[in-house]
Amino acid sequence: MSKHFCTCKDKACPLHPTNQPNGCDLCIQKCLKLGEIPSCFYNEISDQTNESGDYTYKGFVDFYHKHVND
């Protein structure tokens, strides 16, 4: 089996691709239902964790502005 590209560091999560056969689909579905952005989007911006734990759309925008110099 090839390694999945997922950058999520929470391997204890039951929706992590290594813990179920549906890849990222279940995580994405959960996030969409809750109005959240998956952690892999945060990991693409910075290797620092999302300290606030706010995975809402606004939380993502704030994280982006904090870690990306325009």
C-alpha atoms as one frame of an Amber mdcrd trajectory, in Angstrom:
protein
   0.000   0.000   0.000   1.380   3.411  -0.921   1.681   6.166   1.647  -1.194
   8.634   1.676  -0.296  12.285   1.104  -2.272  13.521   4.115  -0.354  16.061
   6.221  -2.643  15.799   9.244  -0.653  15.160  12.400  -3.629  13.850  14.419
  -3.245  10.160  13.680  -5.453   9.321  16.668  -8.434  10.838  14.838 -10.768
   8.086  13.592 -11.196  10.026  10.321  -7.466  10.129   9.560  -6.827   8.276
   6.261  -4.613   5.744   8.025  -7.526   4.722  10.283 -10.213   4.076   7.660
 -10.431   3.148   3.968 -12.121   6.280   2.567  -9.097   8.584   2.287  -9.808
  12.211   3.173 -13.505  12.095   2.250 -14.862  11.566   5.771 -12.704  14.335
   7.232 -13.735  16.770   4.480 -17.411  15.872   4.949 -17.156  16.451   8.722
 -15.408  19.794   8.233 -17.939  21.007   5.665 -20.809  20.063   7.988 -19.197
  22.013  10.859 -18.137  25.011   8.739 -14.454  24.220   9.310 -11.264  24.023
   7.268  -9.294  20.733   7.496  -5.960  20.888   9.308  -4.089  19.949   6.119
  -4.846  23.447   4.770  -3.190  24.952   7.860  -0.212  22.626   7.451   0.267
  23.872   3.878   0.675  27.451   5.153   2.913  26.798   8.136   4.470  23.884
   9.979   3.420  25.583  13.198   0.280  24.139  14.688  -2.946  26.086  14.844
  -2.487  27.307  18.418  -5.994  28.693  18.714  -7.736  25.459  17.744 -10.114
  27.625  15.698 -10.719  25.735  12.447 -13.553  27.979  11.260 -13.220  29.908
   8.003 -12.429  33.064   9.983  -9.884  31.137  12.052  -8.202  30.031   8.829
  -8.055  33.595   7.503  -6.537  34.808  10.774  -3.976  31.974  10.699  -3.126
  32.804   7.092  -2.556  36.497   7.868  -0.417  35.612  10.871   1.866  33.222
   8.950   2.028  34.594   5.389   3.750  37.836   4.491   2.014  39.539   1.584
